């Protein structure tokens, strides 16, 4: 069964952000679904869905990413396909509008799994990905949050999908944690922590405190349970409860299993998501 699930990050959500975020998630789910509907791969579906969210300033990824303690922009992203276990990730990159496309380029080259900083950004030229001035992606809202130096926030966007051939894929992208130190790379760039896909187990994308998610290898650990036949909806809740119990961290998680069943859960104040399948009759908004 073809299916796609997208999420807009776990954390707090201002009342005025609710409507535009859900509209953005609906657009992202539709973009990914259109890829699947025309016979495209799960890999391309999750990339296209995440691109929509990176281009939307209401999400902490691409345009509108939060800033480092120095007031700079450094983004992380990763993507993985379940058929071959091919994966690509980038960390602490700037000057690229769509980090998820850069992560896809790392996957396509197949030499490394993770590239960081300018070495990752230099890959853009080889793959025809346009560069931009780092400031071009900084919104006034991001500047305001940086000036106020309030409670650190670190929402993430992501997507998981299963295509008609039965292959799964996952993608995750983020601007990281507001006020982070320059050079910090979080779970969104770490395969197994924030992103993972294996046709035998399923696919997942996480959002929340990156250091905690990395320590527990959250997505890979969750998918081990899915691979043993557990319902992904139950697994998503169980994995987050374990993260809370072991490390005191609240987060969010979306999963899809090899059959196309999905799981969406969060232990934070809010996490919006959207999904669509052959049986849903259209896009379904959650949260």
Protein Blocks (a to p, Z undefined) as FASTA:
>chain_A
ZZddddebdadddfklmmmmmmmmmmmmmmmmmmmmnopafklmmmmmmmmmmmpmkbce
hehiacdfkopacdddddddfklopacddehiehiablmlmmmmmmmnomambdghjllm
mmmmmnopacddfklmpcfklmmmmmnopadddddcddddddfkopacdddddebjehia
ehiacfklmghilgccdfkloccddedjfklmmmnommlmmmmmmmnopafklmmmmmmm
mmmmmnopacddddddfkopacdddfbfbdcdddddfknopacdeZZ
